[in-house]
Amino acid sequence: MTHKPTVLIVDDDHELRESLRNALETGGYDVAEAQDAEAALEELKKSSFNLVLLDLHLPGPSGLEVLRQIKETNQHIRVLMITAYPSSDSAIEALNKAAFAYLEKPLDMTKLMTKLSRALAQQQEELFMIKPLSARLEKH
């Protein structure tokens, strides 16, 4: 039995979180939601996630601050920044802070699903490569 990839959606727009949840669950993901930075960081303490969809502009600490904290805690989580207010400066800052991608709202669901698949593939490859060689050879 394979486990479903897990995604945390962090956005203060309830309707967007709901529509993303529906699309991602249909796409085979387990989904959790948070409406702000504080709730996101609590979710990240409680559960393990493969991916985070993180709004750049949140009430309280910004998405970039949450990104920094996520990467300090677990560098293997893939974070996709999303924003309705794109700028080259915020894109550069997000990518410099190790965001996997920077996507503009409204989100193109096909593009989003492709990015999520690529992020998961990269994560799985990275996690495989950090395993000891003996563990990598066991079932291959």
C-alpha positions in Angstrom: 0.0 0.0 0.0 1.5 3.3 -1.0 0.8 6.4 1.0 -0.7 9.5 -0.6 1.5 12.6 -0.9 0.6 15.2 1.7 0.0 18.9 1.0 -0.6 21.8 3.3 -2.4 24.7 1.7 -1.7 28.0 3.5 -3.9 30.9 2.3 -6.2 33.3 4.0 -8.8 32.9 1.2 -11.2 30.2 2.4 -12.7 29.7 -1.1 -9.3 29.2 -2.7 -8.3 26.7 0.0 -11.5 24.8 -0.6 -11.2 24.7 -4.4 -7.5 23.7 -4.1 -8.4 21.0 -1.6 -11.1 19.5 -3.9 -8.7 19.5 -6.9 -5.8 18.0 -4.9 -7.9 15.4 -3.2 -9.3 14.4 -6.6 -5.6 14.2 -7.8 -4.7 11.7 -5.1 -3.3 14.0 -2.4 -4.0 14.1 1.3 -4.7 17.8 2.1 -4.6 20.0 5.2 -5.3 23.7 5.4 -4.2 26.7 7.3 -5.5 30.3 7.1 -2.4 32.1 8.4 1.3 31.7 9.3 0.6 30.7 12.9 -1.9 27.9 11.9 0.5 26.7 9.2 3.4 26.4 11.6 1.2 24.5 14.0 0.1 22.1 11.3 3.8 21.5 10.3 4.6 20.6 14.0 1.7 18.1 14.2 2.0 16.4 10.8 4.5 15.6 8.1 4.0 17.1 4.7 5.6 16.5 1.3 4.5 19.8 -0.2 3.2 23.2 1.0 1.3 25.6 -1.2 2.1 28.9 0.6 0.5 32.3 -0.1 3.1 35.1 -0.2 0.8 37.6 1.6 -0.7 36.3 4.8 -2.1 38.1 7.9 0.7 38.3 10.4 4.1 36.9 9.4 4.5 36.8 5.6 4.7 33.7 3.5 8.4 34.4 3.0 8.9 34.2 6.8 6.9 30.9 6.9 9.1 29.6 4.0 12.2 30.4 6.0 10.9 28.6 9.1 9.9 25.6 7.1 13.3 25.3 5.4 15.0 25.6 8.8 12.9 22.8 10.2 12.8 20.4 7.2 14.8 21.2 4.0 13.1 18.3 2.2 9.6 19.8 2.2 8.9 21.4 -1.2 7.2 24.8 -1.0 5.4 26.4 -3.9 4.7 30.1 -3.3 1.5 31.5 -4.7 0.5 35.1 -5.0 -2.1 37.4 -6.4 0.5 40.3 -6.3 3.5 39.0 -8.2 6.7 40.9 -8.5 10.2 40.0 -9.7 11.6 41.0 -6.3 9.3 38.6 -4.4 9.9 35.9 -6.9 13.7 36.2 -6.6 13.5 36.3 -2.8 11.2 33.3 -2.7 13.5 31.2 -5.0 16.6 32.4 -3.1 15.0 31.1 0.1 14.6 27.7 -1.6 11.0 27.8 -2.8 10.4 25.1 -5.4 8.2 27.4 -7.5 6.5 30.8 -7.6 3.0 30.8 -9.1 0.6 33.6 -9.9 -3.1 33.6 -9.0 -5.4 32.8 -10.4 -3.8 29.4 -10.5 -3.7 27.4 -13.7 -4.6 23.9 -12.3 -2.8 22.0 -15.0 0.4 23.9 -14.4 -0.1 23.5 -10.6 -0.5 19.8 -10.8 2.6 19.5 -13.1 4.6 21.5 -10.6 3.4 19.4 -7.7 4.4 16.2 -9.6 7.8 17.6 -10.3 8.3 18.7 -6.8 7.4 15.3 -5.5 9.7 13.5 -8.0 12.6 15.8 -7.0 11.9 15.2 -3.3 11.7 11.4 -3.7 15.0 11.4 -5.6 16.7 13.6 -3.0 15.4 11.4 -0.1 16.5 8.3 -1.9 20.0 9.7 -2.5 20.6 10.5 1.2 19.8 7.0 2.2 22.8 4.8 2.9 23.9 2.7 -0.1 22.9 -0.5 1.6 19.3 0.7 2.1 19.2 1.9 -1.6 20.2 -1.6 -2.8 17.7 -3.6 -0.7 14.7 -3.7 -3.1 16.3 -2.5 -6.3 
